[in-house]
Amino acid sequence: MFEIKTKGKKIILKESDPEDIEVREAIYTIYNGDYSFMILINWNNFEISMDGVSFSQIYDDVVNMLEFINLCEEKFSISFLDSCFTTRWHFSIKDEIIKVVADWIDIASYGNENITLENLKKVSDTIIINKNDFKKEWNNLLKIIKQDLISAGYDDRLEGFEYLHTLN
């Protein structure tokens, strides 16, 4: 099972930082110090939490992953290197099915004693999911982030906004 949900506020009231050049910097700016917005990734019924600042660190990797899928790459790997979400995912795609095998390195507990790397490693390291369903989960999250960026005053002049621009 693979699913992405969010909890907390979805409208960010922080203003844009004119020094931000890239999307990942802007994401960091709008979510910095805001722990009311959390991203919850359901990996085989194990809930992995991530705040917006952590997501800012893996944003480019997520976009690269989705672009590889859109280009119909059959095999590839993506590393997510944030101190709160560190893993390497190995992808195999055949027809409309994606198989992801994870090498988990570290996750943050955000105060939940049951969310540990050891407990995560007790569940299957593999997910098998329809390609469109997998992309939909990530794209729905990116739509929320795109709206938050726009609400804060950012636009498509940010480097790395191209993928967000394709989302409706």
C-alpha positions as CSV (number, residue, x, y, z in Angstrom):
1,M,0.0,0.0,0.0
2,F,1.2,3.5,-0.9
3,E,-0.7,6.7,-0.1
4,I,0.2,10.3,0.7
5,K,-1.9,12.5,2.9
6,T,-1.4,15.8,4.5
7,K,-2.6,17.2,7.8
8,G,-2.7,20.7,9.1
9,K,-3.2,23.9,7.4
10,K,-2.9,24.1,3.7
11,I,-2.8,27.9,3.3
12,I,0.4,29.5,4.1
13,L,0.3,33.1,5.3
14,K,4.1,33.7,5.1
15,E,5.3,36.1,2.4
16,S,7.7,35.2,-0.3
17,D,11.4,35.8,0.1
18,P,12.8,37.8,-2.8
19,E,16.1,36.0,-2.5
20,D,14.6,32.6,-3.2
21,I,15.6,31.5,-6.7
22,E,14.5,27.9,-6.7
23,V,11.3,26.1,-5.8
24,R,13.0,24.1,-3.0
25,E,14.2,27.4,-1.4
26,A,10.6,28.8,-1.6
27,I,9.2,25.6,-0.1
28,Y,11.7,25.9,2.8
29,T,10.7,29.6,3.3
30,I,7.0,29.0,3.5
31,Y,7.1,25.9,5.8
32,N,10.1,26.9,7.9
33,G,9.0,26.7,11.6
34,D,5.5,25.6,10.6
35,Y,4.9,22.1,12.1
36,S,1.2,22.3,11.7
37,F,1.5,21.1,8.1
38,M,2.7,17.5,7.8
39,I,3.1,15.1,5.0
40,L,2.1,11.5,5.8
41,I,3.4,8.7,3.6
42,N,1.7,5.4,4.1
43,W,4.3,2.7,3.1
44,N,2.7,-0.7,3.5
45,N,0.5,0.6,6.4
46,F,3.5,2.2,8.2
47,E,3.0,6.0,8.4
48,I,6.1,8.1,7.7
49,S,5.8,11.7,8.7
50,M,7.6,14.6,7.0
51,D,7.3,18.3,7.5
52,G,7.5,20.9,4.7
53,V,11.1,21.8,5.4
54,S,12.1,18.2,4.9
55,F,10.1,18.0,1.7
56,S,11.9,21.1,0.4
57,Q,15.1,19.1,0.6
58,I,13.8,16.2,-1.5
59,Y,11.6,18.3,-3.9
60,D,14.0,18.1,-6.8
61,D,14.3,14.3,-6.3
62,V,10.5,13.9,-6.3
63,V,10.3,15.8,-9.6
64,N,13.1,13.8,-11.1
65,M,11.4,10.6,-10.1
66,L,8.1,11.7,-11.7
67,E,9.8,12.8,-14.8
68,F,11.6,9.4,-15.1
69,I,8.2,7.7,-14.8
70,N,6.7,10.0,-17.4
71,L,9.6,9.2,-19.8
72,C,8.8,5.5,-19.3
73,E,12.2,4.6,-17.9
74,E,12.0,0.9,-17.0
75,K,14.6,0.9,-14.2
76,F,16.1,3.7,-12.2
77,S,16.9,4.7,-8.6
78,I,16.2,7.9,-6.7
79,S,17.9,8.9,-3.5
80,F,16.0,11.1,-1.0
81,L,18.7,12.7,1.2
82,D,17.2,14.6,4.1
83,S,18.0,14.1,7.7
84,C,14.3,13.3,8.4
85,F,13.7,11.2,5.3
86,T,16.7,9.3,4.0
87,T,16.2,6.4,1.6
88,R,17.1,5.1,-1.8
89,W,14.2,3.8,-3.9
90,H,14.8,1.3,-6.8
91,F,12.2,1.4,-9.5
92,S,11.1,-1.3,-11.9
93,I,8.3,-0.4,-14.3
94,K,6.5,-2.8,-16.6
95,D,3.4,-1.8,-18.5
96,E,1.3,0.1,-15.9
97,I,2.8,-1.4,-12.8
98,I,5.6,0.1,-10.7
99,K,7.6,-1.9,-8.2
100,V,9.6,0.2,-5.7
101,V,12.1,-1.4,-3.4
102,A,13.3,0.9,-0.6
103,D,16.7,0.9,1.2
104,W,15.7,2.8,4.3
105,I,18.5,4.8,6.0
106,D,16.7,7.2,8.4
107,I,13.3,8.7,9.2
108,A,12.2,11.2,11.8
109,S,9.8,10.3,14.5
110,Y,8.4,13.8,15.1
111,G,7.9,12.8,18.7
112,N,6.0,9.5,18.0
113,E,7.9,6.7,19.7
114,N,6.4,4.1,17.4
115,I,7.9,5.7,14.3
116,T,11.4,4.3,14.2
117,L,13.6,3.0,11.5
118,E,13.6,-0.4,13.2
119,N,9.8,-0.6,13.1
120,L,9.8,0.6,9.5
121,K,12.2,-2.2,8.5
122,K,9.8,-4.7,10.0
123,V,7.3,-4.0,7.2
124,S,7.9,-5.0,3.6
125,D,10.5,-2.9,1.8
126,T,8.6,-3.3,-1.5
127,I,5.5,-1.7,-2.9
128,I,3.7,-2.6,-6.1
129,I,1.3,0.0,-7.4
130,N,-0.4,1.1,-10.6
131,K,1.8,3.8,-12.2
132,N,-1.0,6.3,-12.5
133,D,-2.0,5.8,-8.9
134,F,1.6,6.4,-7.8
135,K,1.9,9.5,-9.8
136,K,-1.5,10.8,-8.6
137,E,-0.4,10.5,-5.0
138,W,2.7,12.6,-5.6
139,N,0.9,15.1,-7.9
140,N,-1.8,15.7,-5.4
141,L,0.8,16.6,-2.8
142,L,2.6,18.9,-5.3
143,K,-0.7,20.6,-6.1
144,I,-1.1,21.6,-2.5
145,I,2.5,22.9,-2.3
146,K,2.0,24.7,-5.6
147,Q,-1.1,26.5,-4.2
148,D,0.8,27.4,-1.0
149,L,3.7,28.8,-3.0
150,I,1.3,30.9,-5.1
151,S,-0.6,32.0,-2.0
152,A,2.7,33.2,-0.6
153,G,3.4,35.3,-3.7
154,Y,5.7,33.0,-5.7
155,D,5.2,32.2,-9.4
156,D,6.6,30.3,-12.3
157,R,9.8,32.4,-12.4
158,L,11.3,30.1,-9.7
159,E,13.8,27.6,-11.1
160,G,12.2,24.2,-10.9
161,F,8.6,25.4,-11.2
162,E,8.2,23.8,-14.7
163,Y,6.8,20.5,-13.3
164,L,4.4,22.4,-11.0
165,H,3.2,24.4,-13.9
166,T,1.9,21.2,-15.6
167,L,-0.4,20.5,-12.6
168,N,-4.0,21.7,-12.7
